[in-house]
Amino acid sequence: MKKSASVTLTVVAAVGLASCGRKRPDPCRPATFNQTACQEAIRNGGYYYNGSWVPVAYHSPFPYYYDAYRGYVSSGAAVSAAPDEAYSRPAGAPASPGVERGGFGSSGHGGEGEGVGE
């Protein structure tokens, strides 16, 4: 009985993960590549898809993903990219929710005379 429950849980988890991938196609994956959305996703640490934020840590620069896409297409594989509108940021939403960009504020200053340009 334990083994059966374990197998069921594994199958349910796998199906859940697979369905997440279909609902939110990553614009940097070769099969769902969208150049504009991929560039923005890399820059912002994730992307919006149909109004929902999807955080993703991209570990390579854009040319890596573009080359993977080109190789995928040249092998004859089909690309099923979502339109640009699907990746558009909702009005008033930040580029990357939960990620604050910028300096360190006063806590990051090394002391008098140690700042940039001083």
Buried (B, 14 or more C-beta within 10 A) or exposed (E): EEEEEEEEEEEEEEEEEEEEEEEBBBBBBBBBBBBEBBBBBBEBBBBBBEEEBBEBEBEEEBEEBBEBBEEBBEEEEEEEBBEEEBBBBEEEEEBBEEEEEEEEEEEEEEEEEEEEEE
